[in-house]
């Protein structure tokens, strides 16, 4: 498994159990992982800092590729993790681009400018067997996930006031920023019973998103507005990779990605 240390492989491959989300109890954590963007070193580091166990549910919010030099290796790592842990993988907009390239061999020109070139380079030694496994991985990514506690996990957002199941444009799952903008600019004093309270936010007890780096708001940690949590702390740029416990709201972070990938730019302009 290229890019994955022997120590990590031993930790991950301790069980052949299929990946099934466990029912919530006092011992089970739902750990929400932000946008990784090819930063395997950060992912390995934060997984170790969280002290992830097989009792944990792992929920990844998407954008596994594009940024740092180990996009291929990140997918290999996640496939190994899925073999031994309960995992849910959400689809991000960068994952859509990568999947299309793997299917067709044609690279979207916008994608190439936003990390696609580095991702293609990371696949240079990919075997046919590995490519098929990655195609299967990308095809299984979920647009969104809801759990028994009426929490929504989605990469970007949705625009329908009736919820993501009624979304007319499915690309909104991967691209929409209006949900976060609405939550971020709302007056927290407005009660849920008010007609001014957005219908979209009433639909779920909590909503977890990535996609929009908190660095854009001069924040280096997960942000909370109304009932929406933004876990993308800019790992694709100069920020850190974050993992948040959905029950306690405790979070862990990797080192800043430029520190882990000295000499690389990630998605930062040279």
C-alpha positions in Angstrom: 0.0 0.0 0.0 2.0 3.0 -1.2 2.4 5.9 1.2 1.0 4.0 4.2 3.4 3.2 6.9 3.8 -0.4 8.2 2.8 0.9 11.7 -0.4 2.3 10.3 -1.2 -0.8 8.3 -0.8 -2.9 11.4 -3.2 -0.6 13.3 -5.8 -0.6 10.5 -5.8 -4.2 9.4 -6.7 -5.7 12.7 -10.1 -6.9 11.7 -11.9 -8.2 8.6 -15.3 -6.8 9.8 -17.3 -5.0 7.2 -17.9 -1.3 7.6 -21.2 -0.7 9.3 -22.2 2.3 11.3 -22.7 1.3 14.9 -25.8 2.4 16.9 -25.0 5.3 19.3 -24.3 4.4 22.9 -22.2 6.0 25.6 -19.0 4.4 24.4 -19.5 5.1 20.7 -18.1 8.3 19.2 -19.2 9.7 15.9 -16.0 11.4 14.6 -16.5 13.9 11.8 -13.4 14.4 9.6 -12.9 17.5 7.4 -11.6 17.9 3.9 -8.3 16.0 3.5 -7.1 17.2 0.1 -4.3 14.7 -0.5 -2.7 15.2 2.9 -2.1 11.6 4.1 0.4 12.7 6.7 -2.1 14.9 8.3 -4.7 12.2 8.2 -2.4 9.6 9.8 -1.3 12.2 12.4 -4.8 13.3 13.5 -6.2 9.7 13.5 -3.4 8.9 16.0 -4.1 12.0 18.1 -7.8 11.1 18.3 -6.8 7.5 19.4 -9.4 6.1 17.0 -10.7 2.6 18.0 -13.0 0.1 16.4 -15.8 1.4 18.7 -15.8 4.7 16.8 -18.0 5.7 13.9 -15.9 7.6 11.3 -17.7 10.1 9.0 -15.7 11.8 6.3 -17.1 14.9 4.7 -15.4 14.6 1.3 -12.7 16.2 -0.8 -10.2 13.4 -0.2 -8.0 14.5 -3.2 -6.4 17.6 -4.8 -3.9 19.6 -2.9 -1.0 17.8 -1.4 1.0 15.1 -3.2 -0.6 12.0 -1.7 -4.2 11.9 -3.1 -3.8 8.3 -4.4 -2.3 7.2 -1.1 -5.2 8.8 0.8 -7.7 6.7 -1.1 -5.5 3.6 -0.4 -5.5 4.5 3.3 -9.3 5.0 3.4 -9.9 1.6 1.7 -7.8 -0.1 4.4 -9.5 1.9 7.1 -12.9 0.8 5.8 -12.0 -2.8 6.1 -11.6 -2.5 9.9 -13.7 0.4 11.1 -17.2 1.8 10.7 -16.9 4.4 8.0 -19.2 6.7 6.0 -17.7 8.6 3.1 -19.4 11.7 1.7 -18.7 12.9 -1.8 -17.0 16.3 -2.3 -16.7 18.4 -5.5 -13.1 17.4 -5.9 -14.0 13.8 -5.7 -16.5 14.3 -8.5 -13.7 15.7 -10.7 -11.3 12.9 -9.8 -13.9 10.2 -10.4 -14.8 11.6 -13.8 -11.1 11.6 -14.8 -10.6 8.0 -13.6 -13.7 7.0 -15.7 -12.9 8.8 -18.9 -9.2 9.8 -18.9 -10.3 13.3 -19.6 -9.2 16.0 -17.1 -11.5 19.0 -16.5 -9.5 22.1 -17.1 -10.8 23.9 -14.0 -10.0 20.8 -12.0 -6.4 20.9 -13.2 -6.1 24.5 -11.8 -7.5 23.4 -8.4 -5.3 20.5 -7.5 -6.1 18.0 -10.3 -2.6 18.1 -11.8 -1.1 16.9 -8.5 -3.7 14.2 -8.1 -2.9 12.9 -11.6 0.8 12.8 -10.7 0.0 10.8 -7.6 -1.7 8.1 -9.7 1.4 7.6 -12.0 2.1 4.1 -10.6 -1.5 3.1 -10.0 -2.1 -0.5 -11.2 -5.2 -1.7 -13.0 -6.4 -3.5 -9.9 -5.9 -0.4 -7.8 -7.7 1.8 -10.3 -10.7 -0.5 -10.2 -10.8 -0.4 -6.4 -10.6 3.4 -6.5 -13.4 3.6 -9.1 -15.5 1.5 -6.9 -14.7 3.7 -3.9 -15.7 6.9 -5.7 -18.9 5.3 -7.1 -20.0 4.4 -3.5 -19.6 7.9 -2.0 -22.8 9.3 -0.5 -24.2 12.6 -1.4 -25.3 13.0 2.3 -26.0 11.0 5.4 -28.5 11.3 8.2 -28.3 9.4 11.5 -30.7 8.3 14.2 -30.2 11.6 16.1 -31.5 13.5 13.1 -28.1 15.0 12.2 -27.2 15.7 8.6 -23.7 15.2 7.2 -23.1 16.7 3.8 -20.1 18.1 1.9 -21.4 21.5 0.9 -25.2 22.1 1.4 -28.6 22.0 -0.2 -31.0 24.7 -1.3 -34.4 23.1 -1.1 -36.5 24.1 1.9 -37.8 20.6 2.0 -34.3 19.0 2.5 -31.6 17.4 0.3 -33.9 14.5 -0.8 -35.9 17.2 -2.7 -32.9 18.9 -4.2 -33.4 19.7 -7.9 -29.8 20.2 -8.7 -27.8 17.4 -7.2 -24.5 19.3 -7.7 -25.6 21.5 -4.8 -24.6 18.6 -2.5 -21.0 19.1 -3.5 -21.0 22.9 -4.3 -23.7 24.8 -2.4 -22.4 27.5 -0.1 -25.7 29.3 0.6 -26.6 27.1 3.5 -23.4 28.0 5.4 -23.8 31.7 4.4 -27.4 31.7 5.8 -26.3 30.1 9.1 -23.2 32.3 9.4 -25.0 35.6 9.0 -28.1 34.8 11.1 -28.9 36.6 14.3 -28.6 33.8 17.0 -31.3 35.5 19.0 -33.9 34.5 16.4 -35.9 31.6 17.9 -36.7 28.5 15.9 -40.4 29.3 16.2 -39.9 32.6 14.3 -41.0 32.8 10.7 -37.6 34.5 10.1 -35.8 31.3 11.0 -34.8 29.5 7.8 -36.8 26.4 7.0 -33.6 24.5 5.9 -32.1 24.8 9.4 -35.2 23.6 11.1 -35.1 20.2 9.3 -32.2 18.7 11.3 -31.0 18.9 14.9 -27.4 19.5 13.6 -25.8 19.9 10.2 -22.1 19.1 9.5 -20.4 20.4 6.4 -17.0 20.9 4.8 -16.2 22.6 1.5 -15.8 26.2 2.7 -12.5 26.7 4.6 -12.8 28.5 7.9 -9.6 30.2 7.0 -11.8 32.5 4.8 -13.1 33.9 8.1 -9.7 34.1 9.8 -10.6 31.0 11.9 -8.2 28.0 12.1 -10.6 25.7 14.0 -14.1 24.3 13.3 -16.8 27.0 13.3 -20.3 26.7 14.7 -23.2 29.0 13.6 -26.8 28.2 14.6 -27.0 24.4 14.3 -24.4 24.1 11.5 -20.8 23.0 12.1 -18.1 23.7 9.5 -15.2 21.2 9.8 -13.2 22.3 6.8 -10.2 24.1 8.5 -8.2 24.6 5.3 -6.1 21.5 5.1 -5.8 21.9 1.4 -4.2 25.3 1.9 -2.2 26.4 4.9 -4.5 25.1 7.6 -4.9 21.9 9.6 -7.0 18.8 9.2 -9.7 18.6 11.9 -11.7 15.8 13.5 -14.7 16.6 15.7 -16.6 14.4 18.1 -20.3 15.1 17.2 -21.5 14.4 20.7 -19.1 16.3 22.9 -17.8 18.8 20.2 -14.3 18.2 21.3 -12.0 18.4 18.3 -8.4 17.4 17.4 -6.2 18.8 14.7 -3.1 17.8 12.7 -0.1 20.1 12.3 -0.5 22.7 9.6 -0.1 21.0 6.3 2.8 23.1 4.9 4.8 21.9 7.9 4.1 18.3 7.0 4.7 18.8 3.3 7.7 21.0 3.3 8.6 22.2 -0.3 5.0 21.7 -1.6 2.4 24.4 -2.2 -0.8 22.3 -1.7 -3.6 24.5 -3.2 -1.8 27.7 -2.3 -0.5 29.8 -5.2 3.3 29.4 -5.7 
